[in-house]
């Protein structure tokens, strides 16, 4: 039971606010030395070396860099403005354009914080100006920003691919349909909401000075450059021309080209993007090292065998295991970040999934979709914090919480359909 006690002590320490990486590493050291002695960690340097030499994980800093460069090109501003004009005349049109821009930003940058902040600064004031319901406006922005978790190229999918031993290219292909279904579900909800509450999502009056053709041309000018980058990056992976790591490098170079096209390139911009990339990468890899020490101690103390025994004894075999796994990850997502869940929870559960003969690509997409929900769930959903940080004074935390609830339910419904009808998603 030492491993199980260790797990709950780590969870309690995280809830108290201790740093993630040092919590896992420190607790692993204390319990590992107590249970087995210092020799348990004799092979730790070799594990660290294998992490540093992992070419799959090299895609993480490269995709982060690509996203940060695109964020600084004011890509989101141009997309939102042109899309807003294109769909503004439709009931709930600004919210629909926000979802579509969120999907494009997800596929071109994959940085949740950047997407939410950009749309919060640009789209939220416009929706409030046209008297959109505050909850709908906030919920749409938060949910659209999290699409970067499931629509490739997604950092979550790269991490899960490494943890589960599934090719990242396969995960990118498998995640495409669920991501698009989620976008469609968001838009459907907004249209229904606007139909039932016309005063809560009013259309924008068209500017007669600009013709419909000019609006379409402006929208295409804003959409085509990032769309080209998406096609090049994902197309090279799907066609088997490049590995995810190679395509990530291609994406980074492409982002710099776009910065030059948008006349936003500067040495300062490049330096800032590189510095933030180092910070994010250091955070991810430090957590990974702490998680490696934790999983090592957890395995040596027999915790993995105990979890395996419990999970195999669950009624319903495969389906019982999947339902409990999804519920556990959903609940943990309320309190801890997706990186910790990827590196700590998933490695504990994946051997059981393999024993039960579960398709690991399908399992990874289920986990990724579930982890996306963790960005929206109160009290620690990161999207909620990002939006609150840039929201006007009239927006309260209650407005944001109320707004995200329908979108959380939509995500759970799509997740359930993916669980029950995987064949509809090509799994």
N, C-alpha and C positions, 0 to 999 in steps of 0.2 A: 504493500500500500504506500510505500515511500514516494513513488512516482506520482501517485494521485494527490497525495498531500502536497507535494512540491508544486503541482499544477495549480491547486487552489490558493496556495500561498502567493504564487506569482500573480494570479488574477487579482487577489486582494491588494497586493502592492501596486498594481497598475491602477486600480480604482482609487488608491490614495494619491496618485499623481506622480509616482516615481518614474524616471526615464525608462523607456521600454527596453532598449538594448542592455543597459546595465542591470535592470531588474532580472531579466532572463539569465544573463551571464553570471551575475552574483549569486542568485538562488541556485543555479546549476552547480556552481563551485562549492557552496556550503553543503548542499545535500549530497553531491557527488563524493566529496571528501569524507563526509560523515558515513556514507553507505559503503564505499569501495576503497577509499584512500586516494592519495594524490596520483597514483599510477593510472587511475581511470582516464586522466587527461593527457596521457603520454602521446596519443596519436592526434591530439588537437592541432598541432602545427601542420600536419599533413592535410587535415580537413580544410584548414584555412587556405593552404596553398591550392587545393583543388577548386575552392570557391573562386580564388583570384584568377585561376587559369580557365575558368568556365567561359567559353566563347558565347554561349546563349545569353548569359547575363550581361555581356558587353552591349547588348541591344538596349538595355535600360538607360544608361547615360546618353546614348546616341539619340533615342527617341525623345527623351526629356529635353535635350539640347534643341532638337528640331521644333518641339512645341514652344519652347521659350523664345526662340528666334521669331517664330510666326506670331507669337503674342505681341512682340515688340514692333511688328510691322503694321499694327493697327488694322489687321485683317478682319477682326471681329466687328470693328466699327463700320467698315465698308460693307460687310456682309449684312449686318443688321439694318443699316440704312436702306440699302437697295431692296432687300427682302421685305422690309416693313412697307415700302411704297408698293411693292408688287402684290402683297396680300392684305394691305391695310383696308381695302374696301370690303373685305369679307367680314361677317360677324365673327369676332374673336381673331381677326387676321393678324394682329400684332403678336398675340400669343403663339399662333401657328408659325409665324415667321421665326419667332424665338426658338421653337422646337427644331425647325429645319436648320437654322444656323447652328444650334447646339450639336446637331448630328454632324454637320460639316466640320465644325471645330473639333469634335470628338475624333473624326477620322483623319484630321490633318494635324492636330496638336496633341490630343489625348491628355491634356493637363486640366484636371477638374477645377482646381482653384482659379486658374486663369480664365476659363470659360465662364464660371459663375460670376467672377468679379467684373469681367468685360460686359456681360449681359446685364448685370445689376446696375452698372454705371450708365449704360446706354439705353437699354430696353425698358427698365423699370420706370424711369421718369416719364417716358412716352406713354406707357400703359396707365400710369396714375393721372397723367394730363387728360386722357380720354376716359377717365372715371372707371377704369377697370376695377373689379373687385380686388382688394389688396391680397386676399388669400390666393386667388387664381394667379395673379401676377407673380407673387413670390414663389408659389409652388411650381409654376411653369419654368421659371428661371433656374431654381434649384434642381429640378428633375432633368431639364435639358443639359445642364452642366455635368451631370453624372453619367451621361451617355458615353463619355470617354472611358468608362470602366469596362464596357462590354463591346463597343464598336471598335474594331481593330484599326490601327495598331494600339493595343492596350497594354499598359505596364502590368496590370493584374494578370493578363493572359501569359505574358512572358514569365512572370514569377511562378504561376501555376504550372506552366509547361516544364520549367526546371524542376519544381518540387515533385511533380507527378511522372516525370520522364516521358512526356508526350511532346511530339514535334510542335514547335510554336506555330509553324505555317499551317498545320492541321487545325490548331485552335483558332487561328485567325479566320480560316475558311468556315469553320463550324459556327463561329460567333456572328457572322455577317447577317444571317436570316433572323435569329433572335433579336439582334440589335435593331433591324429594320421593322420588325413586328412591334417592338417597344415604341419606336417613333410613331408608327401608325396608330397604336393604342392611345398615345398621348394626344395626337391630333384629333382622334375620334372623340375622346373625352372633352376636349376644348370645344369642339363643334356642338356636342350635345349640351354642354353647360351653357354656351352662348345662346343656343336655341331656347332653352328653358328659362334663362335669365338674360334677356336681351340688353337690359340696362347695365349689366355687369361686364359686358364685353362689346362695346360699341365699335362699329367700323369707323375708319378715318375717311373724311371727305377727300375726294381726289383733287389734286392740284391740276387745274385745267391748262396751266402753262406747260405742263409736261405731258406728251402723248403717251398712250399705252405702249407704243413701240419703243419709245425712248426709255420707259421704265424697264422693259424687258431687256434692252441692250445694256443698260446700266447694271442690272442684276447679273447678266451673263458675264460682264467684265469683272464683277466682284467674285463670281463663283468659279469661273474657268481656271484661274491660276491655282487656287488651293485644290480644286478637283483634279487638275492635271498631276499635282504632286501626289495626291491620294492614289490615283490610278498607277502612277509609276512605282510608288512604294509597295502597295498591296499587289499590284499586277505582277511585279517581279518575283514576289514570294509565291503567289498562286500558280504562276507559269513554271515555277521551278528554276528560274534563271538565277535567282539570288537567295541566299539564306536570310532569315529575319535580321541577323546582325549586319549583313552586307547591305540589305535594303534600308536599315536604320541609318547607316553611314550615307547612303544615297539620299535619304530624306533630309539629313542634316545639311548636306551640300545643296540640295534643292531649296531648303528654307532660306539659305543665304542668297541664292539666286533670286528668290521671291522678294527678299529684303531689298535687293538692288533694283528690281522691277518697280517696287512701291516707293523707291527712293528713301528708304528708311535705314539703309545700311550706314553704320559708323563703327569706328574702333571701340567707342564707349559701349554701344549696344552689344557688340560681340563679346566684350569683356564681361558685361553684366550677365549676359546669357550663360557664358562659360562658368562664371562664379556661382550662379544659382544652380547650374547643373551639378557642379562639384558638391554643393551643399546637399541637394536631394540624393545624389548617388551615395555620398558618405553616410547619410541617414539610413538608406535602404541596406547598405552593406554592413553597417554597424549592427543593425537589428538582425541581419542574417547571421553574423558571427555569434551574437548572443543566443539566437535561436538554435544554432548548431550545437553550442555547448549544452543548451537546455535539453534538446532532443537526445543528445548523447547520454546525459545523466538519466533522463527519463527511460531510455531503452535499457541501460545497464542495470537499473533498479527494478526492471520487470514491469514497468508501467504499460508498455505497449502490449505485452501479452495479456494483461488484465483488461485493457480496453477491448482488445480483440475478442477475448472470451465473453465479455459483456455484450458486445455488438452482435456476435454470432448467435447469442442466446435471445436476441430480440425477436418477438413474434412477427411473422410475415417475411422473414428472411431478407431478401434483397429490398423489397418495398418498405419493410419496417425500418431497415437500416437507413435508406435514403430519406424517409420522412423525418426520422429522428435527427439525422445529420443536418438536414436543411433547417429544422427548427433550432438546433443548437447554434448553428452559424448565424441565423437570423437574430437570435437573442444576444449572442456575444457581440454582434455588430452594433448593438445599442451602446456598448461600453468601450470596446477596443477597436483599434484601427485594422484596416484590411491587410496591412503588411504582417502584423502579428498573427492574424488568422491564417494567412498563407503559409507562414514559416513554422507555426507551432501546432495549430489544430489540424490542418490538412495532412501533414506527414503522419500524424497519429491515426487518422481515419483511412488514408489511402490503401494501406495493406489489407484492411478488411474489405474495402471495395473490390480489390483485385481478387481476393479469395472468393468473393460472391459472384465473380464473373461479370462485373459491371464494366461497360465500355468506358474507359478512362477519359476519352475526349468528351463524351456526354457528361460525365461526372464533373470534369473541369469547367464546362460551360454552366452547369447548374450552380457550382460554387461561385463562379464569376458573377452570374446574374444575382445571386444572393448577396454577394459582397457589395454590389452596386447599391443595393437597398440600404446598406450600413451608412452610406454617405448622406442619407435623408432622414434616418431615424433619430428622433430626439432621445436623450438630451445631448449626445456628443456627435451628431452628424456633421461632418466637416463642411458640407455645402451650406448648412444653416448658418454656421459661423462666418463663412466667406461672404454670404449675402448680407448678414446683419452688419458686417463691418463697413459695407459701402451703401447701405440702404438710407434713404432720406429719413428725417426725424419722425415723420408721421407713421413709419412702419414699426410695429412692435414685434417682439419675439413671438407673441401669441398669433399674430397675423401669419408669420412664417410657418409656425408649427401647424396651424389650421390649413394653410395652403398645401403643404406637402403630403398631408394624410391621404387624399384621393390618389396621388401619384404613387405613394407607397403601396396602396391596395392594388393599383394597376400592375406594379412590378411583381407583387405576390401572385396575381392572377396569371401573368405571362409566365412566371417561374413554374406555377402549378401546371399550366398547359404544356410546358417544356418537359416537365417530369412525367406527366400522364400520357402525352402524345408526342414522343420524341421523333416519330416518323414524319410528322408534319414539318419539322424543322430540318429534315434531311439527316437525322442522327442514325 
